[in-house]
Amino acid sequence: MLQLKDILYKVSLNSIVGSTTIVINNICFDSRNVSLNDAFVAIRGTQVDGHDFIEKAVAQGALAIICEELPKNLVNGVTYVKVEDCNQALALMASNYYEVPSENLKLIGVTGTNGKTTIASLLFQLFKKAGYKVGLLSTVHILVNDKVYKATHTTPDSLTINRYLKAMNEEGVEFCFMEVSSHGIHQKRTAGLTFTGGIFTNLSHDHLDYHNTFSEYRDVKKVFFDELPKSAFALSNIDDKNGLFMLQNTVAKKYTYALKTYADYKGQVLENQFSGLLLKLNDQELWSRLIGSFNAYNLVAIYATAELLGLEPIEILQIISELESVSGRFQYFVEDKITTIVDYSHTPDALQNVLQTINDIRTKNEELITVVGCGGDRDKSKRPKMGHIASALSTKAIFTSDNPRSEDPDTIISEMESGVEPQNYKKTISITDRKQAIKTAIQLARANDIILIAGKGHETYQEINGERTDFDDLKIAKELIEKLKK
């Protein structure tokens, strides 16, 4: 237990009413979790404002209130701290409360639209195979060496981040690889963390429901690199038109990677097939089980990061050749000569990458059947784009539900259909029920055909009207193929 003044170290304070020498039991930003002698941080969210729950937090025993506006009624014995920014305050307080755990390991942040999960997860695998104790904070799950925890957000809240980093310290973890989302950066969840390095993958259409414009989305990503310390490295994909922009103001050591242009780490695809990739990487040849040019970028970034963190090039190349693909990222199986691929591609750019990869590998004598949907209560502007890409680059496209959430799934599907060009319309089918859509794709497929089930990847649920039900694309596809064989 720490005194409030120690927990507030480095927080920008406007005013204080009460004592800061009080001992704080815990920090909360959800009033429902507040108990005796806790500090409550009033966060302004997109749905609710924590300032509306200050009274409730005090009634439940909060000893300190951290807020941007002081309430009208101040309760005796409670300390009120007015700060400039509660999100930033929470992040710094969380770091202090858990004894600044990011300073006791090498923390690498991965940001960009696509590739974050693959790069962070494969770096975790690589360093573990190299004999290190490693941590992972990703969309799929949180790993503290051999212990697995469920993930709820791409970038968790700052209390959760620091709690797991502290657990990593206790387990002797030396390296932690972390996905850093634009939401996480914007909401200051990563403030107070000490990063050893940052990786930029690419930038394309995503989250414009949250960030009003693409330039705002881009600028938020850039903040992560602007805030890296001098001691860190910043590694950027300069084939992406925003790659050099990310490095403009950083004081970190700058490194670049690319497939198409000259860079510090240069990759070249020599072979690309369903069995894997043959890459030339800084004049060394490398074989990987991963597939497609988007994974070639991921592999170059992984190689560069491992070398920048001190591993020997020969050891890195050897371990990369052993790495397994990440759950829900171009996972495939072959049954009755039909190849079924499950991929998380839920942005126009990611869907295009996956479909182009399949088209580059296939002979064009077979059908490519794509099952795809778009999430509800999310960026609507990408729906017609997804519809256009799926119908243009597939032999058949089946539009279906993803996670409709509170929206009408048929409305989402019709918005996808609006992007289909007239010449591709006859290639599309709309089936609202996702399981039926997958079943139809399997029934349409013949020997040597390819089915892509896109959008949900590693997710094992479907969210409809606030209810989550079990739904695993890979598992369902395998079950349906078995039933339809009989």
C-alpha positions in Angstrom: 0.0 0.0 0.0 1.3 3.5 -0.9 0.5 7.0 0.1 -1.5 9.1 -2.3 1.4 11.5 -2.8 3.6 8.6 -4.1 0.9 7.4 -6.4 0.5 10.9 -7.9 4.2 11.2 -8.8 4.6 13.0 -12.2 0.8 13.6 -12.5 0.0 17.2 -13.6 -2.1 18.6 -10.6 -4.3 21.7 -10.7 -5.5 21.7 -7.1 -5.8 19.5 -4.0 -8.5 19.5 -1.3 -7.4 17.4 1.7 -4.3 15.3 2.6 -2.1 13.4 0.2 -0.4 11.4 3.0 -3.4 9.1 3.2 -2.7 5.4 2.5 -4.5 4.1 -0.6 -5.6 0.5 -0.9 -6.5 0.3 -4.6 -7.1 2.5 -7.7 -10.4 2.2 -9.6 -12.0 4.0 -12.5 -15.3 1.9 -12.4 -17.3 3.1 -9.4 -18.9 -0.4 -9.1 -15.5 -1.8 -8.1 -14.7 0.8 -5.4 -14.2 -0.4 -1.8 -12.8 1.1 1.4 -9.8 3.4 1.2 -9.6 3.3 -2.6 -8.8 6.1 -5.0 -11.4 6.7 -7.7 -10.4 8.2 -11.0 -13.3 9.9 -12.9 -12.7 9.0 -16.5 -14.8 10.7 -19.3 -15.7 7.8 -21.6 -17.6 7.8 -24.9 -20.7 6.4 -23.2 -20.5 7.5 -19.6 -18.7 10.2 -17.5 -17.0 9.0 -14.3 -17.7 12.5 -12.8 -21.4 11.4 -12.5 -20.4 8.5 -10.2 -18.1 10.4 -7.7 -20.9 10.5 -5.1 -21.4 6.7 -5.4 -17.6 6.1 -5.2 -17.4 8.1 -1.9 -20.5 6.3 -0.5 -18.7 3.0 -1.2 -15.6 4.1 0.8 -13.3 5.9 -1.7 -10.7 7.9 0.2 -9.5 9.9 -2.7 -11.2 11.3 -5.8 -9.2 12.2 -8.9 -11.2 14.4 -11.3 -11.1 17.1 -13.9 -13.9 19.1 -12.2 -14.4 19.2 -8.5 -17.9 18.2 -7.4 -20.1 20.8 -5.6 -20.3 18.8 -2.4 -17.0 17.9 -0.9 -17.1 15.3 1.8 -15.0 15.7 4.9 -12.1 13.1 5.2 -12.1 12.6 1.4 -9.2 14.0 -0.6 -10.1 15.6 -3.9 -7.4 16.0 -6.6 -8.2 18.1 -9.7 -6.0 17.2 -12.7 -5.7 18.3 -16.3 -6.4 14.9 -17.8 -7.8 11.9 -15.9 -6.7 9.4 -18.6 -3.1 10.5 -18.3 -3.4 10.7 -14.5 -4.8 7.1 -14.4 -1.9 5.8 -16.5 0.8 7.5 -14.4 -0.9 6.4 -11.2 -1.1 2.8 -12.4 2.6 2.8 -13.2 3.5 4.2 -9.8 1.1 1.9 -7.9 2.7 -1.2 -9.5 6.2 0.2 -9.0 7.0 1.3 -12.6 7.1 -2.3 -13.9 7.9 -1.3 -17.6 11.4 -0.2 -16.5 12.3 -3.7 -15.3 11.9 -5.3 -18.7 12.3 -4.5 -22.4 8.9 -3.4 -23.7 8.3 -3.2 -27.4 5.1 -1.6 -28.8 3.7 -2.6 -32.2 1.3 -0.2 -33.9 -0.4 0.2 -37.3 -3.6 -1.0 -38.9 -2.7 -4.6 -39.9 0.0 -7.0 -38.6 0.1 -5.9 -35.0 -1.0 -9.3 -33.6 1.1 -11.4 -35.9 4.3 -9.4 -35.2 3.8 -9.2 -31.4 2.8 -12.9 -31.2 5.7 -14.2 -33.4 8.2 -12.1 -31.5 6.9 -13.7 -28.3 7.4 -17.2 -30.0 10.8 -16.3 -31.3 12.3 -15.0 -28.0 10.7 -17.9 -26.1 12.4 -20.4 -28.5 15.7 -18.4 -28.0 15.4 -19.3 -24.3 14.2 -16.0 -22.8 11.3 -15.4 -20.4 8.8 -13.4 -22.4 5.5 -11.5 -22.1 2.7 -10.7 -24.6 -0.1 -8.1 -24.5 -2.2 -8.8 -27.6 -5.7 -8.9 -29.1 -5.8 -12.7 -28.9 -4.5 -13.2 -25.3 -2.1 -12.0 -22.6 0.8 -14.2 -21.9 3.1 -14.1 -18.8 5.7 -16.6 -20.0 3.7 -19.9 -19.8 0.6 -18.4 -18.1 -2.3 -17.5 -20.4 -4.9 -14.8 -19.6 -7.9 -13.7 -21.6 -7.7 -10.4 -23.6 -10.6 -8.0 -23.9 -9.1 -5.1 -25.8 -6.2 -4.7 -28.3 -4.6 -2.3 -25.8 -6.0 -3.0 -22.2 -6.7 -0.1 -19.8 -3.6 1.2 -18.0 -4.3 -0.5 -14.7 -4.5 -3.9 -16.5 -1.4 -3.2 -18.5 0.7 -2.3 -15.4 -0.8 -5.2 -13.4 0.3 -7.7 -16.0 3.7 -6.0 -16.4 4.2 -6.3 -12.6 3.3 -10.0 -12.9 5.9 -10.3 -15.6 8.5 -8.7 -13.3 7.7 -11.2 -10.6 8.1 -14.1 -13.2 11.5 -12.7 -14.3 10.3 -11.7 -17.8 13.0 -10.0 -19.8 11.1 -9.0 -23.0 7.4 -8.0 -23.5 5.7 -7.4 -26.9 2.6 -5.3 -26.9 0.0 -4.3 -29.4 -0.6 -0.5 -29.3 -4.0 0.5 -30.7 -5.0 4.0 -31.8 -7.7 4.0 -29.1 -5.0 3.1 -26.5 -2.8 5.9 -27.6 -5.6 8.5 -27.8 -6.9 7.5 -24.4 -3.4 7.7 -22.9 -3.4 4.1 -21.8 0.3 3.8 -22.6 1.3 7.0 -20.8 3.9 6.4 -18.1 5.3 3.2 -19.8 8.9 3.1 -20.8 9.3 1.5 -24.2 12.6 0.0 -25.5 11.3 0.1 -29.1 8.3 0.9 -31.3 7.3 -0.8 -34.6 5.1 0.8 -37.3 3.4 -1.8 -39.7 1.2 0.2 -42.1 -1.8 2.5 -42.1 -5.1 2.0 -43.9 -8.9 2.5 -43.5 -10.0 1.6 -39.9 -11.6 3.0 -36.8 -13.1 6.1 -38.6 -16.1 5.7 -36.3 -13.8 6.8 -33.4 -11.3 9.0 -35.2 -13.2 11.5 -37.3 -10.8 11.6 -40.2 -8.0 9.4 -41.6 -5.4 12.2 -40.8 -6.6 12.2 -37.2 -6.2 8.4 -37.0 -2.7 8.8 -38.6 -1.6 11.6 -36.2 -2.7 9.6 -33.1 -0.5 6.7 -34.2 2.4 9.2 -34.7 2.1 10.3 -31.1 3.4 6.9 -30.0 6.6 7.5 -31.9 6.9 11.2 -30.8 6.9 10.0 -27.2 9.5 7.3 -27.5 12.7 8.1 -25.4 16.2 8.6 -26.8 17.2 5.2 -25.6 14.6 3.5 -27.7 14.5 2.4 -31.3 11.7 3.3 -33.8 11.3 0.8 -36.7 9.1 1.8 -39.6 7.8 0.2 -42.8 8.8 2.8 -45.4 6.9 1.1 -48.2 3.8 2.5 -46.5 3.3 6.2 -47.5 3.1 7.1 -43.8 6.2 5.2 -42.8 8.6 8.1 -42.9 6.0 10.5 -41.4 5.9 8.3 -38.2 9.6 8.9 -37.7 9.7 12.7 -38.3 9.8 14.0 -34.7 10.9 11.0 -32.8 14.1 11.2 -30.7 14.5 7.4 -30.7 17.0 5.8 -33.0 15.4 5.4 -36.5 15.4 2.2 -38.5 13.5 1.3 -41.6 12.2 -1.9 -43.3 10.7 -2.5 -46.7 10.2 -5.0 -49.6 10.0 -2.4 -52.4 12.4 0.4 -51.5 15.9 0.7 -50.1 15.8 0.3 -46.3 18.0 -0.8 -43.3 16.2 -4.1 -43.4 15.3 -5.1 -47.0 13.2 -8.2 -47.9 12.4 -9.8 -51.2 9.9 -12.5 -51.9 11.5 -15.3 -53.9 8.7 -17.9 -53.6 5.1 -17.6 -52.4 3.0 -20.7 -52.1 0.5 -22.4 -49.7 3.4 -24.3 -48.1 5.1 -21.0 -47.2 7.4 -18.2 -48.2 11.0 -18.1 -49.4 12.5 -14.7 -48.6 15.7 -12.9 -49.2 16.5 -10.8 -46.2 19.6 -8.5 -46.2 21.3 -11.1 -48.6 20.3 -14.1 -46.4 17.7 -16.6 -47.6 14.9 -17.5 -45.2 12.1 -20.1 -45.4 8.9 -19.5 -43.4 5.6 -21.4 -43.0 3.8 -18.1 -43.2 2.1 -17.1 -46.5 1.8 -13.9 -48.6 3.5 -10.6 -49.1 1.8 -9.1 -46.0 3.5 -11.8 -43.9 6.8 -11.0 -45.7 6.6 -7.5 -44.2 5.8 -9.0 -40.8 8.8 -11.3 -41.0 11.2 -8.5 -42.0 9.9 -6.5 -39.0 10.4 -9.5 -36.7 13.9 -10.1 -38.0 14.8 -6.4 -37.6 13.4 -6.2 -34.0 15.2 -9.4 -32.9 18.5 -8.1 -34.2 18.0 -4.6 -32.7 17.3 -6.4 -29.3 20.7 -8.2 -29.6 20.0 -11.7 -31.0 22.4 -13.1 -33.6 21.3 -13.1 -37.3 21.9 -16.8 -37.8 19.9 -17.7 -34.7 17.0 -15.4 -35.7 16.8 -16.9 -39.2 16.8 -20.4 -37.8 14.0 -19.7 -35.3 11.9 -17.8 -37.8 11.8 -20.9 -40.0 10.2 -22.8 -37.1 7.5 -20.2 -36.2 3.8 -21.2 -36.4 1.1 -19.0 -37.8 -0.9 -17.0 -35.3 -4.5 -18.1 -34.4 -7.0 -16.8 -36.9 -4.3 -15.3 -39.2 -4.3 -17.2 -42.5 -5.0 -20.5 -40.8 -5.9 -23.1 -43.3 -6.7 -26.8 -43.7 -7.3 -29.1 -46.7 -10.2 -31.6 -46.7 -11.4 -33.5 -49.9 -8.9 -31.3 -51.9 -10.7 -28.1 -50.8 -8.6 -25.5 -49.0 -10.4 -23.6 -46.3 -8.7 -20.4 -44.9 -9.8 -18.5 -41.8 -8.4 -15.0 -41.5 -9.1 -11.9 -39.3 -9.1 -9.5 -42.3 -11.7 -7.1 -41.1 -10.4 -3.9 -42.9 -10.6 -3.3 -46.6 -6.8 -3.3 -46.8 -6.4 -6.6 -44.9 -9.1 -8.3 -47.0 -7.5 -7.1 -50.2 -4.0 -8.4 -49.1 -5.4 -11.8 -48.2 -7.4 -12.1 -51.5 -4.5 -10.9 -53.6 -2.2 -13.4 -51.8 -4.6 -16.3 -52.6 -4.9 -15.1 -56.2 -1.1 -14.9 -56.6 -0.8 -18.5 -55.5 -3.8 -20.2 -57.2 -3.8 -21.4 -60.8 -7.2 -19.6 -61.7 -8.6 -23.0 -62.7 -10.4 -23.3 -59.4 -13.0 -21.2 -57.6 -12.2 -18.7 -54.8 -15.3 -18.4 -52.6 -15.2 -15.7 -49.9 -17.5 -15.5 -46.9 -17.3 -12.0 -45.3 -19.3 -9.6 -43.1 -18.8 -6.3 -41.4 -19.1 -5.5 -37.7 -22.1 -3.5 -36.3 -21.7 -0.2 -34.3 -18.4 0.3 -36.1 -17.0 2.4 -39.0 -19.8 2.2 -41.6 -17.8 3.8 -44.4 -15.7 0.6 -44.9 -18.7 -1.6 -45.7 -19.1 -0.8 -49.4 -15.3 -1.0 -49.8 -15.3 -4.5 -48.2 -18.2 -5.5 -50.5 -16.4 -4.2 -53.6 -13.1 -5.9 -52.8 -14.7 -9.3 -51.9 -16.8 -9.4 -55.1 -14.0 -8.1 -57.4 -11.3 -10.5 -56.2 -13.3 -13.6 -55.6 -15.1 -16.0 -58.0 -18.1 -16.0 -55.6 -18.7 -13.7 -52.5 -21.1 -14.6 -49.8 -22.0 -11.5 -47.6 -23.1 -12.5 -44.1 -23.1 -11.3 -40.5 -19.9 -10.6 -38.5 -20.7 -9.2 -35.1 -23.8 -7.2 -35.8 -23.9 -6.0 -32.2 -27.0 -3.6 -31.9 -27.4 -3.1 -35.6 -29.7 -4.9 -38.0 -27.5 -7.4 -39.9 -29.5 -7.1 -43.1 -28.8 -3.4 -43.1 -25.1 -4.0 -42.8 -25.2 -6.5 -45.6 -27.1 -4.1 -47.9 -24.5 -1.4 -47.2 -21.8 -3.9 -48.3 -23.8 -4.7 -51.4 -23.9 -1.0 -52.3 -20.1 -1.2 -53.1 -20.5 -4.1 -55.6 -19.9 -3.0 -59.2 -22.6 -4.2 -61.8 -20.4 -6.7 -63.5 -19.6 -8.4 -60.1 -23.2 -8.5 -58.8 -24.0 -12.0 -60.2 -21.0 -13.3 -58.2 -22.6 -12.3 -54.8 -25.0 -14.1 -52.5 -26.3 -12.6 -49.2 -27.0 -15.0 -46.3 -27.6 -13.3 -42.9 -26.9 -16.4 -40.8 -23.1 -16.9 -40.7 -23.2 -20.6 -40.1 -25.5 -21.0 -43.1 -23.2 -18.8 -45.2 -20.2 -21.0 -44.3 -22.3 -24.1 -45.1 -23.3 -22.7 -48.5 -19.6 -22.0 -49.3 -18.7 -25.6 -48.5 -21.6 -26.9 -50.6 -20.6 -24.8 -53.6 -16.9 -25.8 -53.4 -15.5 -28.6 -55.6 -12.1 -30.3 -55.6 -9.2 -27.8 -55.7 -11.4 -24.8 -54.8 -10.5 -22.4 -52.1 -12.8 -21.0 -49.4 -11.8 -17.8 -47.4 -13.8 -17.1 -44.3 -12.9 -13.6 -43.4 -13.4 -11.0 -40.6 -13.5 -12.9 -37.3 -10.3 -14.9 -37.3 -9.3 -15.8 -33.7 -12.7 -14.7 -32.2 -14.7 -17.6 -30.7 -17.9 -15.7 -30.3 -20.6 -13.8 -32.2 -22.2 -10.7 -30.7 -25.8 -10.0 -31.5 -27.9 -7.5 -29.5 -25.6 -7.5 -26.6 -25.4 -11.3 -26.3 -22.3 -13.3 -27.1 -22.8 -16.8 -28.3 -20.0 -19.4 -29.1 -18.9 -19.1 -32.7 -15.5 -20.2 -34.0 -15.2 -20.0 -37.8 -12.4 -22.6 -38.0 -14.3 -25.1 -35.7 -17.6 -24.6 -37.5 -16.1 -25.0 -40.9 -14.4 -28.3 -39.9 -17.7 -29.6 -38.3 -19.8 -28.7 -41.4 -17.3 -30.3 -43.8 -17.5 -33.5 -41.7 -21.3 -33.5 -41.7 -21.6 -32.7 -45.4 -19.2 -35.6 -46.3 -21.7 -38.2 -44.9 
